[in-house]
Amino acid sequence: MRSTSPSSRDSFTSKFGVIAAAAGSAVGLGNIWKFPYEVGQNGGGAFLVFYFFFIITIGLPIMISEFVIGRRTNANAVRAFKKLSPGRPWYFTGVMGVAAAFMILSFYGVVAGWTLEYIYQALVNSFKGMSPAELSEGFNVFLSNPVRPIIWQVLFMILTAIVVIGGIKNGIEKLTKVLMPVLLLIIIIMGVRSLTLGTNIDASGEIIGRSVDGLKFLFQPDFSKVDTDVILDALGQAFFSLSLGMGTIITYGSYIRKDNNLNRTAVQVAFLDTLIALLAGIAIFPAVFYFNVAPTEGPGLVFTVLPSIFQKMVGGYFWTLAFFLLLAVAALTSSISLLEVAVAYFAEELKINRVKATIITTIMITSLGVLCSLSNNVLSQVQLFGRDIFASMEYLSSNVMLPLGGFLIALFTGWAIKRSDFYAELSNEGTYKLKMFNALYFIIRFIAPFAIGLVFLYSVGLLG
Ligand code: PHE
């Protein structure tokens, strides 16, 4: 089964490079932009409990499965299934993944474009002295402009395409290795600042808000707020944040060398990703409550709250700039992994050269993204399934396609691949002893598909 030699394909060169690239894919706007606003809209701590639960019981086993599928086959997300199960329709999972990459990257590029606008605004120091209300107003004014966000989005997509054309070793690995650790550091510093904001008192002595309330919101679960939507959102967010269910990890797995410990890599990536989401939550919610911003504000939340925190920091100008720069880079290391899924598929399956494949897919995705961006202004009345274009791309991809993809990947790994093959790949042909293998295998075969199925059935109202 170990057919093609990996040497003809590009690959990661070092262990740290693998982790940095996979973590680079996982850590992105999902952690810093989406996670906080999902927590805010879904009532806080209870969402977090479900999120953690899904990361450990479903996310991690599926990440391991995807790594195994990718490295075993050294192929793109579609061909990987065809190689492991020839003549059977499993490859449809990969096709759906490519479609999900298109949809996710369409709105992802838009939000990443917002971060570029914020870099620009930070550079010209326009946040200085602004209140949270003014920052929120400023964000809305920016969003209601049909042209400006699109310019940034297009610029961001061009950057993504340039890195993807550079290939694995030269582009992706080099960039992520250096910048991921710096991002981690800045978020920690912001968290400390946010936590120490204390109590916000206005001129007449009234309490406006307290930062400890943000911690309570994040860590004291209120299960009365939980309904099926909260649970589905938590599941979708777990998939989205770990880059699972659509072939990214399969594709990256195909570039990993045979001596890498996949199990350990998966654990490290999942840990880092969860840590960064949590740190983002710790940076944001104390400030949300201190400034008395509504936690339910939605996609604009971090763009309002973070510049407010920076106002309160010595060297605020520098921190704001550094933060948005790094956020854009974190978004870039995720967007390249999304684009790579589509490019690897088109280049290898349709036999188009890599540069051409990148240009064509980038143009298609950016066009869809333009519609997402316009749905914040001139196309706001256009609805798909009761949501505007942006929100429906987001909902359909994270809450429907990724969990469905994960469901199929778990079934595929558990039932279509031979147990001995799965074990061989995961243990590097027996080099590592896998103590927890039986439990892992049981989860992949039974628990993960069952749990995802259950959440689905509940959320469409067929159960409960
Ligand atoms: N995980 C990325 C983030 O959190 C987004 C992503 C989703 C990337 C799916 C690849 C695949 O920002």
Residues whose N, C-alpha, C, O or C-beta is under 5 A from the ligand:
A	BS01	LIG	S25 A26 V27 G28 L29 G30 N31 F240 S241 L242 S243 L244 T248 S334 S337 L338
